[in-house]
Amino acid sequence: MEIISGGVTAAKGFEAAGAEANVKYKNRKDMALIYSQIPCKAAGVFTSNVVKAAPVLWDKNVVTTSPYAQAVIINSGIANACTGVKGYEYCKQTAQCAAKELGIPEDAVLVASTGVIGKQLPIDKITDGVCKLAQGKERSECAGTMAAEAIMTTDTVSKQAAVTIEIDGVTVTVGGMCKGSGMIHPDMCTMLGFVTTDIAISKELLQEALSEDVQDTFNMISVDGDTSTNDTLVVLANGMAGNREIVSKDENYYKFTQALHYIDETLAKKMAGDGEGATALFETKVIRAASKKDAKILSKAVICSSLTKAAIFGHDANWGRILCALGYSGVNFDPEKIELFFEGDDKRMQIYKDGAAVDYSEEEATAILSEPEVRVLVDMKMGDAEATAWGCDLTYDYVKINADYRS
């Protein structure tokens, strides 16, 4: 596997665009298009929140019932959630407009929205934006970057990734983009993620690969513990690489799942590290747990702890908060046996063993906790299962951003 530059336009046959439509913001891109030159197999995972945005309902129907997908229209600024019948009708109108402009069927168009909940989309601006996107779409890396920038809300940076692998002697590319900075606690079975690939693979295996991988990537991040109404992750595969179609879980399938995992994990970590107001990516790895389920629960308990997140912001080695989070996670363990470590670039510092703190330097601990990526290692000494979760620190700016988000 080779890491390359780019995002959703890295794979053969994919074009993209970003445009200013003034949906909510002025003088910035707020609508994006992803388009495949030929029809794609589509797979998707969506929010588990009972309150589902209209685009989620639309996309679930497209993924499960349409013969193929070929385009995605995304807007930022307004989420089109809790908008009733009219909100769903606006999804349909958006798809109809895109179908006309791109010359594809209405049910081959996916739609996605992110932003303020409860407001109706300005549909005239949306359809005008669709026209701009269709006219401006390109195959270039720059076009992919413009699309990634257009889906940002409170994100401070755009998020992209791409890799290539060799299958059947041909180069297969997988690329992606996502957005997400607040209301991030995916539980998919406001983040939006889009992965494109030129691999030839059956729809059933594409869906299975995505559904399995999301459990160890996007579902292992949290910024604030809030699962969005709009969580959507879609993969489009157009088969233009020219490999023999993957129809069984053979060596080629697992090559693809490794590439997909890299894209998903990379994008997920970019979201966690760009949490609203965040100054650090906060990673917790649990090893030697009794089961994979326990390891996941324990690692997420730590990165979701508000007190621990605040300590990370303050570069304070307040390891008692980590023990506390582990203890209320619901997993049974012996606190006298586990060990805790802080990790930096090339450093590992033990802070807890045999039920008490070890003799460590507060100054060195503070230095490790001051790095842009802070890692905690928890050794449960109960089995051979492990899991990693990613979050961010909790800062003053998180409250400031969310106190006046609608204005």
N, C-alpha and C positions, 0 to 999 in steps of 0.2 A: 504494500500500500504506500502510495506517495501523496504527501500533503501538497496541495497546490493552492494558488491564489484564486479568489473568486467566490461565487455563491450560486444563485439559482440559474445563472446562464452558463455555468461551467460545462454542463453536460450538453451533448449534441442535440440540436433542434430546439433549444429553449431560448426564448426571447423575454425581455422584461422592459418595464418603463416605470418612471415615477413622475408625478405631475402635481401641480398646485390646483386644487379645486375649491379652496376656501370652505371646506366642510365645517371647520371650527376655527382653525388657525389661519392667519394671514401671512403672506410672504414666506411660506415654507411648503415643501412637498407634503401632501397628505393623502394621496391615493397612489396605489401601485397595481401593476399588472404582471402576472406570470403567464406566458403563453407557449404552448408547444406546437411546432409546425405540423405534427401529426397527432392523432388521438393517443391517450395515455391510459394505462391501467392506473386506478386510483385506490388508495387506502387511507384511512383516517382514524384518529382517536379524538375523543371530545370530552368536554367537561362532565364530571359526575354530579355537579351542582344540579339540584332539582329545578332551579330557575335557569333555563337555557335561553340564550339570546336567539333571535330569529335566524341569523346566519348559521348558527350551529344546527338548528333544525333543518334548514335548507341543505346544508352540506352533508348531513347524515343521510338525507334522502338521495342525494346525488351519488354518494359513495356506494350506497347499498343497492340502488335500483337502476342507475343509468349504465348503459353499456360501456361508456368511457367518459373521461373528463379531458378537457383541452385547455382550459384557462381558469385563472383565479383573479378576481377583482377584490382589492382590499382597500378599506378606508381607515384612517385614524381620526381621532377627535370625538367621535360619537359611536357608542358601542352597539346601537340598535338592539338593546336588551330591555325587556319589560316594556315593549312597545305594541303589544297586541297584534291584532289581525293586520293593521296597517303596516307594522314593521315587517311582517312576513311578505306582504304584498310588495314592499319596496325591494326586498331581496329578488323577487320575481322580475320586477321592472328593471333592476340592475342587470340581471342575467339576460333579459330580453334585449336590452340595449347592447350588451357585449356580444351577444349572438349575432345581432345584425351587423355590428361593426367588424367583427372578426370572421363572419361567414361560417359559423359553427352552430350546432343545435343549442337551444336554451338549456337543456338538461346536461350539457357538457361544461357548464360554467359554475364554478364554485365561487362563493362570496365570503368575505370575512370583514369584521368590523372590530374596532377597539377604541375605547375612550369612555366618555361619560354615560352612565346607565340612565335610562328613562327618557331620553330625548329622541324625537323622531329625526330621521335623516332628512336633510334638505335634498329631496330626490332630484330636483332639477340640477343642482350642483353636482350630484353624483353622476347623473347621466352625461352631463357636459364633461366631467372628468374622465368618464369611460371613453368618450370620443377622443380626447387628448391622448390618452394612454394608447389607444389602438393606432393612432397616427404616429406616435413617437416610439413605439416598441422597437427594440434593437437586440441583436445577438451578442452585444459586447459585454465585457466585464463591467464597464462603466454603467451600463444600463441596469445590470444586476445590483450594483451599489446604490444607484438612484432609487430602485425599488425598496431596498433594505432601509434606506433613509426615510422613505415616505411612510413607512408603517410605524415609525417611532411615536411615542407619546411623551412620557416622562423619561424615556431612555436618554442617556447622555452620549451613547455611541451606537452606531449600527452594528449588527451582529451577523456574520457570514462565516461559512466554512466550505471547503471542497477537497476531495481526494480522488485519486484514480487507483484502479486495480486492474489486473490482467485476468481475463476469463476467456477461455477458448482461443487464446492467442490474440485477442483484441483488447483494446483499452476501454474500460468502462469507467464512467465518471459519476460521482455522487456529490451534489452540492446542496447547500441550504441557506436559509436566512430565518431569523426569528425576531420577535420583539417581546419585551417584557421587562418591567422594572418594579412595578407595584401591583398589588392584588395577585401575588404570585405564590401559589401553593398547589401546583397542578396535581390533580387526581383524576387522570383520564383513563381510564380504563384498562389580570387579563394579560394568558400568553397566547401568542400566535406563532406557529412554526410551519415552514414550507420546505420540503425536500424534493429535489428534482434529480432524476437519474435517467441515463440512456440505456439501462440494462433491459434485456428481455426476460421477463419473469411472469409467472401466472399471478392473477389477481389474488388468489387464495393465499399463496405463499408471501406475496407482498404484504398483505394485511397481517398475516401471522408474524412476520418478521418485525413489523412496526409495533404491533400490540405487545409482543414480548419485550422488545428493547426499551420501550418507554418506561417499563417498570423500574429499570436500573439507571435511567437517565433523567428525563424530565420529571418523573414522579418522585425523584429523590432530591429535588431542590425546593427551597422555600425562602421567601423574602419576608413575608408578614403573616403567614398562616391563613390567608384568605384565598379560597379557590374561586376563580373567576367564573362568571356566567358565560364567558366567551372562549374558554380554552379550546383551541383547535390545533391539531398537528396533522398535516396532510402530506402524503408522498405521491408523486406522479412519476410513472415509468413509461417512457415512450418506445423503448426497444431499439433505438437508432444506433446503438453501439454495434449491433450485428451479431451478438453472441447467440448460441443455441438457447432457445427459451428454457429457463429453469422451471421445471415442473415437479421436482422432488428435492428432498433435503440432502443433496449431494455436496461434494467439495465446493462447487461453484456457489451454491446457496450460502454456505458458511463464509466464503470470501465476501459475499455481498453483505451478510449480517455484520461482519467485522467493520466494513466501511460505513454502514449505516450507524453502527454503534459509535464510531468516532465522530461522525457528524452530529448525532443527537447529544452525545456527552459534551462535545465542545460548545455547541450552542447553549445547552443547559447551563454550563458553568459560566458562560458569558452573561447570561441573564442573572444568575445569582450574584455575580461580582458587580453587576450594574444595578443592584437593588436601589430603590429610591433613597438618595442621600448617602449611600454606602461609601465607605473608604477602603473596605477590604473584602475579599472573598474569604469565606469561613468554611473550611472543610472538616468534616469529622468522619474518620474511618474506624469502624469497629471490626476487630478481628477475633478469631477463635470463639465465636458465639455458638450457642447450642444449635441454632437453626438460622437459615437465611432470613426468615420472617423476623426473628428476634433481632438480628443484626440491623435490619432496616428500621425497625421501630426504635431501637436504641440510638442509632446515628441521627435519625430525624428529630428525636426528642432533644438532642443537644443543639442542633443548628436552629431549632424553632424556639428555644428558650430565650425570652426577651431579656432576662437578667444576664445570661451568658453573652448574648449579642451585644448588650451594653458594655460588658466587661471587655469584649474584644475591641470595641470602639475606644475605650479608655486605656487600652494596652495594659490592662490589669490582670495579673495571673491569679484571678479569683477562681481557682479550680473547684472550690466547693460547689459552685453553681453547676458545674458539669456533673459532679456526683449527684447533685439534687435532681437534675433533669433525667439522668439515667434511672434514678430511683423511683420516680413517678411515672416512668414510661409504660409500666404495666408488665415488664419483663422481670421474671424472678431471677436473682443472682446473689452471690455472696460478695458483699462489698469488701471483705477482708482479703479477697483473692485477686481482684482485678488490678490492673496497672494503667496509669495515665501518662501520656507524653505530649509535650508541645513540639511541633516540628517547623523548621524554617527551611531556607534554601538548601543548606547542607548541614543542618543542625538538628539534633534530636535531644530533647531534655526531659528526663523523667521527673514527674512532679508528685506522683502518688504510688504507694506500694504497701502491701500488708496492712491496709486499713488506716494509713496515716501518710502525711506529707513526707517526702524525702528531703534531704538537705540539698537545696538548689539555690542558685543565685537569682534574686528578684530582678537584678539589673539585666542579666542575660535573658530571663523570661520576658521582660518588657521589650527587649530588642527584638526577640522573635515575634512577639505579638504586634510589633509596629510595622511588620512587613506587609506588602499589599496582598499577600496570600498567607493566611494563617491556617495551620492544620493541627488538629487534635487526633491523637491515636489512642484508642481504647482497646486494651487486651482483656477479654472476658475470661480466658482460660477455661472454657467450658466445652469447646468443640472445634470444628474446623470451618465454620461458616463466617462469611464477612460481607460487609456492605459499606458503601460510602455515600454520604449526603453532603449537599452544598447549600450554603446560605450566605449571609453577609452580616456585617455589624449593624447595630441600631443606633442611629445618630439623631441629633437635633433636627437635621434637615428633613428626615423622614416625616416628622410631625408637621413641619412647615409646608412641605409639598402637599400633604394630604388634607391639611386644614382648609385650604382654599382651592382644591382641585377643580371644582366646577367653574370657578371664576377665572 
